[in-house]
């Protein structure tokens, strides 16, 4: 038992009460336009705007692999932009997912979730365009979030 709740549905529409953080993985080159971020942008403009500004001003902030940017989008809903992907291409150099960066970002996310008393909601982070394996990411979520008592729901889109 992983302690993670799995449901079918849209991770941008968590149906639980209380404060919620919707977590997803971003790349480290400022690209926003494919994958789960499209669903985020359809609901709220703030996460994309904040991510682009964060990347643009990276010389003077913490934008890097493993960093987390928390963006409030509704009274009880936040979006966590987590930098866990090097670039955007999968090819001869392998996948763009960076497990160590996702692990660091999840550790930071746990602090935010604990401070806000929030549950965490996400797609299978790092497993889409980033090319990661859920069998490597699920234990990181369990270790960093579930073991700290933070409720986590993972959403599988579709039927």
C-alpha positions in Angstrom: 0.0 0.0 0.0 1.6 3.2 -1.1 -0.7 5.6 0.8 -1.4 7.5 -2.4 -5.1 7.7 -3.6 -5.5 7.0 -7.3 -8.5 8.3 -9.1 -9.7 8.9 -12.7 -10.3 12.5 -13.5 -8.8 15.9 -13.9 -6.1 16.9 -11.5 -7.0 20.6 -12.0 -10.4 19.9 -10.4 -9.7 18.2 -7.0 -13.1 17.3 -5.4 -12.0 17.4 -1.7 -12.6 20.0 1.0 -9.8 22.1 2.4 -6.7 23.7 1.0 -5.3 21.9 -2.0 -2.0 22.1 -3.9 -2.0 21.0 -7.5 1.6 19.8 -8.2 3.2 19.3 -11.6 6.7 19.2 -13.1 8.1 21.9 -15.3 11.3 22.1 -17.4 14.4 24.2 -16.6 14.4 26.1 -19.9 11.3 28.3 -19.6 9.1 26.2 -21.9 5.4 26.0 -21.1 3.1 24.8 -23.8 2.7 21.0 -23.9 1.3 18.4 -21.5 -0.4 19.0 -18.2 0.5 22.7 -18.2 -2.1 23.2 -20.9 -4.8 22.0 -18.5 -3.5 24.3 -15.8 -3.5 27.3 -18.2 -7.0 26.6 -19.4 -8.2 27.0 -15.8 -5.9 29.8 -14.5 -3.5 32.2 -16.2 -1.4 32.9 -13.0 0.8 29.7 -12.9 2.1 30.2 -16.5 2.7 33.9 -15.9 4.5 33.3 -12.6 6.6 30.5 -14.2 7.6 32.7 -17.1 8.6 35.6 -14.9 10.4 33.2 -12.5 12.4 31.9 -15.5 13.0 35.3 -17.0 14.4 36.6 -13.7 16.3 33.4 -12.9 19.7 35.2 -12.5 18.3 36.8 -9.3 16.1 34.0 -7.9 16.0 30.3 -7.1 14.9 29.0 -10.5 16.7 25.7 -10.9 16.2 22.0 -10.9 14.6 21.0 -7.7 13.0 24.4 -7.0 9.3 24.9 -6.3 7.2 28.0 -7.0 3.8 28.1 -5.3 1.1 30.2 -7.0 -2.3 30.9 -5.4 -5.1 30.5 -8.0 -8.2 30.4 -5.8 -8.9 31.0 -2.1 -8.0 27.4 -1.1 -6.1 26.3 -4.3 -2.4 26.6 -5.1 -0.4 25.4 -8.0 3.1 24.1 -7.4 5.4 24.6 -10.4 8.2 22.1 -9.7 11.4 22.2 -11.8 12.1 18.5 -12.4 12.9 18.2 -16.0 16.2 19.1 -17.9 15.1 20.6 -21.2 12.2 19.2 -23.2 13.5 16.5 -25.6 13.8 12.8 -25.3 16.3 11.3 -27.7 19.8 10.1 -28.0 20.7 11.8 -24.7 17.9 10.0 -22.9 14.8 11.3 -21.1 14.5 14.8 -19.7 13.1 13.8 -16.3 15.5 14.4 -13.3 14.5 12.1 -10.5 16.9 13.9 -8.0 15.3 17.2 -8.9 11.8 15.8 -8.4 12.8 14.4 -5.1 14.2 17.8 -3.9 11.1 19.6 -5.2 8.8 17.1 -3.4 10.7 17.8 -0.2 10.1 21.5 -0.6 6.5 20.9 -1.6 6.0 18.9 1.7 7.0 22.0 3.7 4.5 24.1 1.8 1.8 21.6 2.2 2.4 21.2 5.9 2.5 24.9 6.5 -0.8 25.4 4.6 -2.5 22.2 5.9 -3.0 21.2 2.3 -3.6 18.0 0.5 -1.6 17.5 -2.7 -3.1 16.6 -6.1 -1.2 15.7 -9.3 -1.1 13.8 -12.5 1.6 11.1 -12.7 4.3 13.8 -12.5 7.4 13.3 -14.6 5.9 10.4 -16.6 4.5 12.2 -19.6 6.7 14.4 -21.8 9.6 14.1 -19.3 9.7 10.4 -20.0 10.0 9.2 -16.4 8.9 5.9 -14.9 6.2 5.9 -12.3 7.9 3.0 -10.5 10.8 5.5 -9.7 8.6 8.5 -8.9 5.9 6.9 -6.7 8.4 6.0 -3.9 9.7 9.6 -3.9 6.1 10.8 -3.3 5.6 8.2 -0.6 8.8 9.2 1.1 8.5 13.0 0.9 4.8 13.5 1.3 2.8 10.5 2.5 5.2 9.6 5.3 4.8 13.2 6.6 1.1 12.7 6.8 0.2 14.7 3.7 -2.7 13.3 1.7 -1.8 12.8 -1.9 -4.2 12.0 -4.8 -2.9 11.0 -8.2 -5.2 11.6 -11.2 -5.3 9.4 -14.3 -7.0 11.3 -17.1 -9.5 9.6 -19.4 -11.8 6.6 -19.2 
